């Protein structure tokens, strides 16, 4: 399970309130589901933009980097 950058947590909750807090709480599970669906594993530190996370990954089968 990935860690969510604290700045994204704060910004999202300040901007979106309770709905943002609920989304942040669900975000690690959403990312895990997408990693499984796309057959990827995390490969580096998680960063963020204004409204989402950026997870460097490596494809399990091909081994190539992705994000």
C-alpha positions as CSV (number, residue, x, y, z in Angstrom):
1,X,0.0,0.0,0.0
2,X,1.4,3.4,-0.9
3,X,1.8,6.4,1.4
4,X,-0.1,9.5,0.4
5,X,2.1,12.7,0.5
6,X,1.0,14.9,3.5
7,X,0.8,18.0,1.3
8,X,-1.8,16.3,-0.9
9,X,-3.7,15.2,2.1
10,X,-3.8,18.7,3.6
11,X,-4.6,20.5,0.3
12,X,-7.4,18.1,-0.6
13,X,-9.1,18.3,2.8
14,X,-8.7,22.1,2.9
15,X,-10.2,22.4,-0.6
16,X,-12.8,19.6,-0.5
17,X,-13.7,19.1,3.2
18,X,-15.3,15.8,4.3
19,X,-15.6,14.5,0.7
20,X,-11.8,15.1,0.2
21,X,-11.0,13.3,3.4
22,X,-13.1,10.4,2.3
23,X,-11.3,10.2,-1.1
24,X,-7.9,10.4,0.6
25,X,-8.9,7.5,2.9
26,X,-9.9,5.4,-0.2
27,X,-6.9,6.5,-2.3
28,X,-4.4,3.8,-1.3
29,X,-6.9,1.0,-2.0
30,X,-7.7,2.6,-5.4
31,X,-4.0,2.7,-6.3
32,X,-3.5,-0.9,-5.2
33,X,-6.5,-2.0,-7.4
34,X,-5.0,-0.2,-10.4
35,X,-1.6,-1.6,-9.8
36,X,-3.1,-5.1,-9.9
37,X,-5.2,-4.3,-12.9
38,X,-2.3,-3.0,-14.9
39,X,0.2,-5.6,-13.6
40,X,2.6,-3.1,-12.1
41,X,4.6,-2.7,-8.9
42,X,5.6,0.6,-7.2
43,X,9.2,1.6,-8.2
44,X,10.1,4.8,-6.4
45,X,8.7,7.6,-4.3
46,X,5.2,8.7,-4.6
47,X,4.7,12.3,-5.5
48,X,1.7,14.4,-6.3
49,X,0.2,17.2,-8.4
50,X,-2.6,19.5,-7.3
51,X,-5.3,16.8,-7.3
52,X,-3.7,13.4,-7.6
53,X,-0.8,11.1,-6.9
54,X,2.0,10.1,-9.3
55,X,3.3,6.6,-8.6
56,X,6.4,5.5,-10.5
57,X,6.0,1.8,-11.3
58,X,7.6,-1.0,-13.1
59,X,5.6,-3.4,-15.3
60,X,5.8,-7.0,-13.8
61,X,6.0,-8.8,-17.1
62,X,7.9,-6.4,-19.4
63,X,9.9,-4.9,-16.6
64,X,9.9,-1.5,-18.1
65,X,9.3,1.7,-16.1
66,X,6.0,3.6,-16.2
67,X,4.0,6.0,-14.1
